Amino acid sequence: MRRFVQVGLLVLGGLGLLHTSLFTDEYLRYVKEGMRPLLVASGVLLLVLGVAEAWAAPPMEEHGESGDGESGHGERGYGASGHGGSGFGDQGHGESGHGERGYGESRHGEQEHGGQGYGAAGHGRAGLARERQGRVGLAREGQGRAGLAREGGGHGGNEGHGHDHSRVPRVAWLLFLPVLSLLFYAPPTLGSYTASREPAKAVAVQDDAFDPLPATSPLPITLTDFTQRVQQDRSRAIRGRAVVMTGFVTPAPGKRDGWYLTRIIVNCCAADASSVKVLVRGIAAPKADTWVNVTGTWQGSGTLGTSSAAVALDARGVQKVRKPSNAYMDALPLTS
């Protein structure tokens, strides 16, 4: 991948994380509030890495980068060719020729002087050695030509490979989509579509005795507390008490009577989300995903204070409210 693409991904990713976690509450659509410091640290780290990568970049792209590796090898071959060619021209050819002359001198010396041509024969052996050096130069030239041939394959053509390695693959540009979404588009929070496709979360069992309920009416209460009071409070303190809860609307499956007041809760991030639901009866359902305050009293089948009791509410009133900034927690409703 080209260096400028790497730098762009790092810098834009860092800016996106910092924008989401420092200047907006949009990070709460992905993770819990306690994860904010880690997001800020990650954004800073990505920016530092991007700047370091850009700073370390050479003034121009390396010629042998990516698909030009063959080309670089070819150039090294060309250097060898140059060396071989030099050897061929000055050293190889010259020495070979000189060696041949030396060899000729050796033969000449042997023919002309006979046994007395020992010194000329020695000179002929030196000529043979220089001839071998010349042949080495020829071999190096052959390597250089092979390098040039490979260079031609790397640069000329796409015929040999079928594609150009020097360009960024088109699919790599798709990596910018999630990065840019952090800057310009935040996906919506999980809602009724997710909640309607999974069962309600089983609330934790409270081993200790429940505290007495305040005398406030209607009593603000979370969906989790209401469920625990209905199914676990042996004192049945919730009976006949008007309560008010906040959540979003989830249609009931099939032809079941009523609709669900729902909250989605996350332990770490949106990937581990679970839902808490209370069945609402007596009032027509608003539009799905609408955030509402619902006021009513417990009215359901089963024995109150046991697991057989239905977590249901006989609604007396529904009021639309603004969606909370942190939608992934079961908070008390805001009442005027």
ZIRA-V406520 format. One line per field, one symbol per residue. phi: phi as a letter, one per 20 degrees, with the letter a starting at -180 (. if undefined). psi: psi as a letter, one per 30 degrees, with the letter a starting at -180 (. if undefined). A space follows every 10 residues. Layout:
phi=???
psi=???
This chain:
phi=.fffffffff ffffffffff eedbdffffd cfffeggfff ffffffffff fffffeffgc fffeflfegg fgffffffgf fffffffffd efffffffff fffffffgff ffdmfeefff ffffffffff ffffffffff ffffffffff ffffeebfff dnbdffdfgg ffffffffff ffedbdffff bfgfffdbff ffffeeffff ffffegbfef beffffffff dcefflfefm efccccadec fffmdffnbd eccdcdecbf fdfccdccfd cncffffgmf ebeddrcfbb enefncffff eccefdaccf cffffdedbe effede
psi=kkefeeeeee eeeeeeeeee feflgffffe lleffeeeee eeeeeeeeee eeeeefklel kkfglbfgee eeeeeeeeee eeeeeeeeee eeeeeeeeee eeeeeeeeee eefbffheee eeeeeeeeee eeeeeeeeee eeeeeeeeee eeeeefkfee ffljfflkke ffffffeeef ffefkklllk beeeefgllk kklkkjelkk lkklfkkljk kleeeeeeee ffjffhffkf kklklkalkk kkkbgkkalk kkkkkkeelf fgkllkkkkk lfkkkakkgk klkkkalkjl llkkglffkk ilkjkfkkkk lkklejfhli lkljk.
